[in-house]
Amino acid sequence: MENIGLIAGNNRFPFLVAEEIKKSGSRVICIALKEEADPELEKNCDKTYWFSIGKFQRVIDALKSENVKTVIMAGQVKHVKIYSTISMDFRAIKVMGSLINKKTDTILKTIANEFEKDGMHLIASHTYLKHLLAQKGLISGKKLSSDENKDVEFGYKIAKGIAGFDIGQTVIVKDRSVLAVESVEGTDECIKRAYKLGGDNSIVVKVAKPDQDFRFDVPVIGVNTVNTLKENKVRAMAIEADVTLILDRDEVIWKAKEAGVTIIAI
């Protein structure tokens, strides 16, 4: 029986990954990040270690002690943590000091290389959840009008542009105008900012990067996303088909319908 290392951030993503790993017949060795992971996650794992984000050597040592050769990352870790006062061990300081910049891709690829040095291979975050990837078409709610579809097309081009520069992966548009561009604050905060600036009936567009590295970052929406859309009176959300995970799909569809929000995969 293989031991799979799960590095867990926040929200539902790591819960579902842990469930699927166990269904496959492997054991889940969880590295739960203290600043992000839900304590309830322990119930889904065979063994759990709790470490702060900056304790990189302790993470490596724990996984090696469990004979882990395959590692998967699941769950958001807020990028702003990099700029917080987290305490880093020597290895984390060395890794951060070697970076040419602090873009998400740069940080995570450097971390992946460190795992490889210790004989551990990172696999795509959606490896066990590909059945949850959005298929092209209307997912929930009413069909969009001609003008709304034009907003989606407009937003998609902008979103792909900023994603290509590793700025963010979400934009909020209205009447072919950009209300907000996602940066380090994350999708939910970006949506809230757009509502303050442009009011209701905006369109949210979320995409993958042109050369997305799915070991670290898979576009994800879930119930919390729909709650944010509802609270900020968003008209519709367009996500990129075949690369975006929909967690708890049935509940997402029901809540979106109840809120009058259209969700479409393009």
C-alpha angles and dihedrals in degrees: 000000000000123000112224118198114224117195102199130205127171138309129024100312098089092046092058093044091051091050093051094046090055091047088056090059099254129119121246117229103187127204100195114197108226094215094052119015125095113242088224088070090080089075090063096049134074093220131004132200119190116212136160116248094255097054096092099152092051089053091052092046093049093051093046090050088057092048092243115173099165124056131186128190119213133168132038122289108192110242090218088071086078089068095044128094096263114154112245127200122226095270093050090049090050092049094048091046091055094057120112088206139349099248114139095247093049093051096045097045089052090051090049090054090053091054090050090054088060095048098261124127122209115219130197114288092231095049092115097033106052089122087068096058114121117253119216116272143047111335102176141351135018126333114265123252122243091261092048091051088052088054089052092051091047093047094047092059092048093046092050089050096054091041089056089058091047091241097124140307104237135070130179117214139179128184091353091305127116112239098176141359120208117241132155093323094074135233099294095052090045090055091049091051091050091053091053090051103038110016126220135344096045124150121235117207120191123183143166122255115265089249099025115186100214092193088080113015130035119168106248136184128182145151093303089055092054091048089055091048090052095046091051095044096240115178098209146348123215118198131185113261123236094015105056121084120219108204118204089005099186093053091044091054093046095047093046091051091048090050094047092241121143118218117194134174115218 
